[in-house]
Amino acid sequence: MDTTDQSLSVNIGGIQMRNPVMTASGTFGYGSEYTEFVDLNRLGAVVVKGVTSVPWPGNPMQRIMETPSGMLNAIGLQNVGVDGFILEKLPYLRDFDVPVIVNVCGKTVEEYLTVIEKLNTADGVAAVELNISCPNLDCGGMSFGVDATLAYQLVKEVRAKTHLPLLVKLSPNVTDISIIARAVEDAGANGLSAINTLLGMAINAETRKPELANVTGGLSGPAIKPVALRLVWEVYKSVSIPIIGMGGIMSATDAVEFFIAGASAVAVGTANFVNPHASIEVVKGIHAYLKEANMKSISELVGSLQVDSSTIV
């Protein structure tokens, strides 16, 4: 299959992609870890793991475990820092013809801005994705992503500092995700990634201790797909900027469901750990679906959910 097929091409907030399948941040390393299994040139975009202003060591072990239909992780955003990324990781990715999107994390607005300013001049960065699920130390550890005002202020400051397309990764751990989505759209986001992991925990009944050293962690995988679909649908009804759907996508059928709910692109995450070929299989499956449905482009699918409004309560 030719992954440059025009029926698959999409533009997400100024990022031109040959197909709508990306890798979800934190599940694909810095890209090089998967090149034995995946031709990066066949992806829509590579989203690297979160990058911070200085290297972060991450949380102590144990920090990952399987759960029914998913996994919990409390890696703690371990990474080499923005300088290490630009010097050690980015040069490798420049050898591929694929947009590189850098996930950006921080504990204060200033930390985010430090990373953004360095990425602005780094050759090979196509866009940035703000992880607003980080704890804001200036507000007692409250996540930027759970408060519309905090989210708006962060995105607005970042928007003023970069010319790069700006995606914002939304947290599902909120009462009304549409309020946050509209706030970051108003602040200048070019697109939204929905959703980040759900907060969860696991307990060992024998020891009566938490399984994760951090006690809580992010739940991902097929277990969260119904929640992710619902939130993508809610966001789609609330904003006009494109949405990248993610959360439990294991197959092309899963991806198609996200398009129908309102996503214009998708990201494959936890599936990469189970099947390192998953992202390419999803690309092929989407192409086959469009051909079978006699559709000329992904846009025909986006937001095509058929709802009988009289039955909604």
SVG drawing of the C-alpha trace seen along z (x, -y; Angstrom):
<svg xmlns="http://www.w3.org/2000/svg" viewBox="-37 -36 61 48">
<polyline fill="none" stroke="black" stroke-width="0.4" points="0.0,0.0 1.2,-3.5 1.0,-5.5 1.2,-8.7 -2.3,-8.0 -4.1,-11.3 -7.2,-9.7 -5.2,-9.3 -3.4,-12.7 -4.5,-15.2 -3.5,-18.6 -3.7,-18.9 -3.3,-22.5 -0.7,-23.2 1.1,-19.8 0.9,-18.2 0.8,-14.4 0.8,-11.6 -1.8,-9.7 -3.7,-10.3 -1.8,-7.9 0.6,-9.2 2.4,-7.6 1.3,-8.6 3.8,-10.3 5.5,-8.1 4.8,-4.9 7.3,-5.2 10.4,-6.5 12.3,-8.9 11.5,-7.0 14.8,-5.2 13.7,-2.4 11.1,-1.2 12.9,-1.5 13.6,2.2 9.9,2.8 8.4,-0.3 9.5,-2.4 9.0,-5.8 8.5,-7.2 5.2,-5.4 3.7,-7.1 1.7,-10.3 3.9,-11.8 6.1,-10.7 5.3,-12.1 8.3,-11.7 8.2,-11.2 7.8,-14.2 10.7,-16.7 11.5,-19.0 13.8,-21.9 16.3,-19.7 16.7,-15.9 14.1,-14.2 15.0,-10.8 11.4,-9.7 9.8,-7.9 11.2,-4.9 10.4,-1.3 7.8,0.3 6.3,-2.1 4.5,0.0 2.1,2.9 -0.5,4.7 -4.2,4.4 -7.2,6.1 -7.4,4.7 -4.7,2.1 -1.8,1.0 -0.9,-1.5 2.2,-3.6 3.9,-6.0 7.1,-6.6 7.3,-10.2 8.2,-11.6 11.8,-10.4 13.6,-12.1 17.0,-13.5 15.9,-17.1 15.5,-19.5 19.3,-20.0 19.9,-16.3 17.0,-15.8 18.2,-18.3 21.8,-17.1 21.3,-13.4 17.9,-12.3 16.7,-14.8 19.6,-14.4 18.5,-10.7 15.0,-11.7 16.0,-14.2 17.0,-11.3 13.3,-10.4 10.6,-12.1 8.1,-12.3 6.9,-15.2 8.4,-15.1 6.1,-16.4 7.7,-17.1 5.7,-16.6 6.6,-19.4 6.2,-19.1 6.9,-21.3 6.1,-22.1 5.9,-25.9 5.1,-28.1 8.7,-29.2 9.8,-25.6 7.5,-25.1 8.7,-28.4 12.4,-27.3 11.7,-24.2 9.6,-26.0 12.2,-28.7 14.9,-26.0 12.7,-24.0 11.9,-27.1 15.4,-27.0 15.9,-23.3 16.0,-21.9 13.5,-19.1 10.7,-20.0 7.4,-20.1 5.2,-21.0 4.9,-20.8 2.3,-19.1 1.8,-20.5 1.2,-18.0 -1.0,-20.1 -1.5,-17.2 1.7,-18.2 1.5,-19.5 1.7,-23.2 4.1,-24.0 3.1,-27.6 -0.5,-26.5 0.2,-23.9 0.6,-21.0 -2.7,-21.4 -2.5,-20.1 -2.6,-22.8 -5.1,-20.7 -7.9,-20.5 -8.5,-24.3 -9.6,-26.3 -8.0,-29.5 -4.6,-27.8 -4.8,-26.0 -5.7,-29.2 -2.8,-31.1 -0.3,-28.5 -1.3,-28.0 -1.6,-31.7 2.0,-32.3 3.4,-29.4 1.5,-30.6 3.1,-34.0 6.6,-32.4 6.4,-30.0 5.7,-30.0 5.3,-26.2 1.9,-24.5 0.7,-24.0 -1.2,-21.0 -2.6,-20.6 -3.0,-17.2 -6.2,-17.2 -6.6,-15.5 -9.7,-13.2 -9.5,-13.8 -11.9,-16.7 -15.6,-17.3 -16.3,-18.9 -13.5,-18.4 -15.3,-20.8 -14.7,-23.8 -10.9,-23.1 -11.0,-22.4 -12.6,-25.8 -10.2,-27.6 -7.1,-26.3 -8.7,-26.9 -9.3,-30.5 -5.7,-30.8 -4.4,-29.9 -4.1,-26.1 -4.0,-24.7 -5.2,-21.3 -6.1,-19.1 -4.9,-15.6 -7.6,-13.7 -7.1,-12.0 -4.2,-11.6 -4.3,-8.7 -7.0,-8.2 -5.7,-8.4 -5.9,-4.9 -4.2,-2.7 -3.6,1.0 -3.4,2.7 -1.7,5.9 -4.2,7.7 -1.5,9.9 0.8,7.1 -2.0,4.4 0.4,2.1 0.1,0.2 1.6,2.0 3.1,-1.2 5.8,-3.0 4.1,-6.3 0.8,-4.8 -1.2,-6.2 -0.5,-6.1 -2.0,-6.6 -4.4,-4.0 -4.2,-3.4 -5.1,-0.7 -8.4,0.8 -10.0,0.4 -10.2,-3.4 -11.4,-3.4 -15.1,-3.9 -14.2,-6.9 -11.9,-8.3 -14.5,-8.0 -17.1,-9.8 -14.6,-12.6 -13.5,-13.1 -17.2,-13.3 -17.8,-16.0 -14.8,-18.0 -15.7,-17.7 -19.1,-19.3 -17.3,-22.2 -14.4,-23.4 -13.6,-24.1 -9.9,-23.0 -8.9,-19.5 -8.7,-16.7 -6.2,-13.8 -8.0,-10.9 -6.3,-8.4 -7.0,-6.0 -7.0,-2.3 -6.6,-2.1 -5.4,1.4 -6.7,1.8 -7.9,-0.1 -11.5,0.5 -10.8,-1.3 -9.2,-4.2 -12.3,-4.5 -14.5,-4.8 -12.5,-7.8 -12.9,-9.4 -16.6,-8.9 -16.7,-10.5 -14.9,-13.6 -11.2,-13.0 -9.3,-14.1 -6.2,-12.0 -5.4,-9.3 -2.4,-8.3 -1.5,-4.7 -0.1,-4.3 -0.3,-1.2 -0.7,1.0 3.0,0.4 4.0,2.3 1.9,5.3 2.5,5.2 5.3,2.9 3.8,3.1 0.5,1.8 0.7,-1.7 1.5,-0.5 -1.3,2.1 -3.7,-0.7 -2.6,-2.8 -3.3,0.2 -6.6,0.9 -7.9,-2.6 -6.9,-2.6 -8.8,0.6 -11.9,-0.8 -12.0,-3.9 -11.7,-1.8 -14.5,0.6 -16.7,-2.4 -16.0,-4.1 -14.8,-7.2 -12.3,-9.6 -10.8,-11.0 -10.7,-10.7 -12.7,-14.0 -15.8,-12.1 -15.6,-10.0 -14.8,-12.8 -17.8,-13.5 -20.1,-11.2 -21.7,-9.7 -25.4,-9.1 -27.3,-10.1 -31.0,-10.1 -31.3,-13.2 -34.7,-12.2 -33.2,-9.3 -30.4,-11.3 -31.1,-12.0"/>
</svg>
